[in-house]
Amino acid sequence: MREHEIDGIHVREQGSGLPVVLVHAFPVDGRLYEPLLRSGVPGARLVVPDLPGFGSSASAHVTSLDDYADAVLRVCDGEGIDRFVCGGTSMGGYITFAVWRHAPERVDGLVLMDTRAGADADEARAGREQTAQRVEAEGTAFLAEEMVPKLLGPRTRTEPEIAEAVRTMITEATPAGTASALRAMAARPDATDDLGSMNVPALVVVGADDEITPPPAAHAMADALPRSRLEVVDGAGHLTPLEAPDETRRLLEGFVGSF
Ligand code: MLT
């Protein structure tokens, strides 16, 4: 694995071949994909950024998911990557939709893991604002306590190493970056109507025990995408690449091999 900085963004990279950019979920960081980065995915050049304010990337001014999409595209420019498979987990999926809106001509394929196309309802938006204010006042420790049990499925929740890795990522995120991401997610547009235009191969993956973006949301997304394949992963919750890395690797290898 290689690690470097591009334009203030910390990037982990592994392998050579088809460029596959994987964007992390909220409120974790690129270490979500560490098991994949350790082993690699045959045929893929994995590129994993830490979004501003998460992991080893400093906070930056972010007002919408488009700012994160810009960061992803700047990373690709810096890597000399013109076209790539764009993928993400949960918030990383929302950002994948934003990348598509900005630069569909650069996207050769999509990997959508534990995510959904719809926007937030008003109640969820209000809840995100309350959480953002609390994070700004108290930091991120409370968020780790609240979120670890929701992010992980029943099988991995009791695995101390996985739970600890998630807790560490959440507590190491900056309060400013975490609050910005909450507000950016609340403001995101509904991507449902865009799905029909995403005429590239798409791999949709969901943990069978995902409580945040459950399998029906993945089914709906896969049905609306013109060239999709849906995979439901047993024993995983909302962070499938970390909870079921072998299965995720197998699915990615098959997807990459189809190009
Ligand atoms: C994530 O995992 O990125 C978040 O849980 C997504 C969300 O809060 O909508």
Boltz pocket constraint, residues with backbone or C-beta under 6 A from the ligand:
constraints:
  - pocket:
      binder: B
      contacts: [[A, 24], [A, 25], [A, 26], [A, 27], [A, 89], [A, 90], [A, 91], [A, 92], [A, 114], [A, 185], [A, 212], [A, 238]]
      max_distance: 6.0
